[in-house]
């Protein structure tokens, strides 16, 4: 499917947002800062050309080709999020001077996605599987100015992709689990007074470009439904931008070293921080 032309790169003034929550929020926050330690654009493109990016879920499962023009823009405008959208599908890409391990932790720690003001989810909790583990079932909700949605997703890490790329591709894939819900009420304690989404699927793909530099690609295909869904075309680009920027800032400020709690794992299930302290 042909995607629409890329929007100009943006530098955010503040905190970012997960996509579905971003569709119902207008937030301010800081962007990923300008990068000084990443490879030059020509080196980045040469590295990406042989990375096997077409093997990611965005293509293999969701039939969208790698957004190579966004890679070029992100390589030239390092530290700035660039986006592209068409209908209910979209991409957000950034090249950032944050290690892949820190970004991976931020993406896969859903129990912390409603903390610290990085992401505007009002609630985020793992309700099945091991927190920070290879496969999880996650409940999340976002609301601003009386508009919001709740959703449940099944999130999995792409272990085979990690192995075949020799650690060059770190991918987390989600698909909604809304068909398992038989009620308009969220199946959690003290459910929010919000409507459920129609569907959501997508992936985070991380490509380490050097020890301290990573390309972040966020692909999303979703429909919040109702009035929020009707407004999606007007705000999707900004929501994608906020999603990527928020994860980068969260990773930079909170996950550069070991943290307490359940262990983090790489996409193949091996421990990421063997010495991570356990929560008391």
Secondary structure, DSSP 8 states (H G I E B T S, - for coil): ---------B--EE----HHHHTT----EE-----SSS--HHHHHHHHHTS-GGGSHHHHTT-----HHHHHHHHHSTT-BEEEEETTEEEEEEEESS-HHHHHHHHT-GGGTTSTTSS-EEEEEEEEE-TTSSEEEEEEEEEETTEEEEEEEEEEE-HHHHHHTTT--EEEEEEE-GGG--SSS-SSTT--S-EE-SEEEEEEEEEEEETTEEEEEEEEEEE--HHHHHTHHHHHHHHHHHHHHHHHHHHHHH-SS--SSS--B-TTS-BS-TT-----
